[in-house]
Amino acid sequence: MNSTEKRDEVLLKIRPLIPSAKVSDKMSAAEKFQNSTLRPVIKLQHTMLLLAFRNYLQKHKVAYYSLNTENRKKYIEKIFSTDVNFRNQLGGMIIGQFTEQEYKDFHLQSDLRKRLINLIKQRILSQVHVL
């Protein structure tokens, strides 16, 4: 077993199972990738994504914590629509957990990047009450 195979095996082994993330033959390739790879990796990286977001708030000295829930959500939406560097940082945290084949597959489907960023944004929005 070479180092790439070993790395891929370890990555797959540590991913959480998501029973609701079904994969079927009727799904598009993008949906299959989303449920078999993106959702488990995002769940695995949950703590790191929230930590990165908190770090972003601290670094940018945002008065986020004085906002009400609705305005916090609007602020998160604004960050994701305007801050390309931050989106890329979060995306990189997920892509870095892909196997070699998943990385290749990810770059073959142009709409997967958008799905990835939307899933990360939804994950952060769903945690607005703990941030």
C-alpha positions in Angstrom: 0.0 0.0 0.0 1.5 3.3 -1.0 1.2 6.5 1.0 -1.7 7.9 -1.1 -3.7 4.7 -0.6 -3.0 4.8 3.1 -4.0 8.4 3.4 -7.2 7.8 1.5 -8.0 4.8 3.7 -7.5 6.8 6.9 -9.6 9.8 5.6 -12.5 7.5 4.7 -12.3 5.7 8.0 -12.6 8.9 10.1 -15.6 10.4 8.3 -18.9 10.3 10.2 -21.8 8.4 8.7 -24.8 10.4 7.8 -27.8 8.1 7.6 -29.9 10.7 5.8 -27.3 11.2 3.1 -28.5 8.5 0.8 -27.0 7.7 -2.6 -29.0 6.1 -5.4 -28.6 5.5 -9.1 -31.4 8.0 -9.8 -29.3 10.9 -8.5 -27.1 13.1 -10.5 -23.3 12.7 -10.1 -23.3 16.0 -8.2 -25.9 14.8 -5.8 -24.1 11.6 -5.2 -20.8 13.4 -4.6 -22.6 15.8 -2.2 -24.1 13.0 -0.1 -21.2 10.6 -0.2 -18.3 13.1 0.2 -19.3 16.8 0.9 -21.8 16.3 3.7 -19.6 13.8 5.7 -16.5 15.9 5.3 -18.3 19.1 6.3 -19.7 17.3 9.3 -16.2 16.1 10.2 -14.8 19.6 9.9 -17.8 21.2 11.8 -15.7 22.4 14.7 -12.9 23.8 12.5 -15.4 25.7 10.3 -17.0 27.3 13.4 -13.5 28.1 14.8 -12.5 29.7 11.5 -15.7 31.8 11.5 -15.1 33.0 15.1 -11.5 33.8 14.1 -12.9 35.8 11.1 -15.1 37.8 13.4 -12.3 38.5 15.8 -9.9 39.4 13.1 -12.3 41.8 11.4 -13.4 43.3 14.8 -17.1 42.9 13.8 -19.8 43.8 16.3 -21.5 40.5 15.4 -22.4 39.6 18.9 -24.4 42.8 19.4 -26.6 41.8 16.4 -29.9 40.1 16.8 -30.4 36.6 15.2 -31.8 37.9 11.9 -29.1 40.4 11.4 -26.4 37.8 12.3 -27.8 35.6 9.5 -27.8 38.6 7.1 -24.2 39.3 8.1 -23.2 35.7 7.4 -24.9 35.8 4.0 -23.0 39.0 3.3 -19.6 37.5 4.2 -20.2 34.5 1.9 -21.3 36.8 -1.0 -18.4 39.3 -0.7 -15.4 37.7 0.9 -13.9 35.4 -1.7 -10.7 34.8 0.4 -12.7 33.6 3.4 -14.9 31.3 1.2 -11.8 29.9 -0.3 -10.3 29.3 3.1 -13.3 27.4 4.2 -13.5 25.4 1.0 -9.9 24.5 1.3 -10.6 23.1 4.8 -13.0 20.7 3.2 -11.1 19.9 -0.1 -8.0 19.0 2.0 -10.0 16.1 3.5 -10.8 14.6 0.1 -9.3 11.4 -1.2 -7.2 11.6 -4.3 -10.1 10.3 -6.5 -12.6 12.7 -4.8 -10.3 15.6 -5.5 -10.1 14.6 -9.2 -13.9 14.1 -9.3 -14.5 17.5 -7.6 -12.6 19.4 -10.3 -14.5 17.6 -13.1 -17.9 18.9 -12.1 -18.1 22.7 -12.1 -21.2 23.0 -10.0 -19.7 21.1 -7.0 -17.7 24.2 -5.8 -21.0 26.1 -5.5 -22.6 23.2 -3.7 -19.7 23.1 -1.3 -19.8 26.7 -0.4 -23.6 26.6 0.0 -23.3 23.6 2.3 -20.7 25.4 4.4 -22.8 28.5 4.6 -25.8 26.5 5.7 -23.8 24.8 8.3 -22.6 28.1 9.8 -26.1 29.7 9.5 -27.6 26.7 11.4 -25.2 27.4 14.3 -25.9 31.1 14.5 -27.3 30.5 18.0 -24.0 29.1 19.3 -21.6 31.5 17.6 
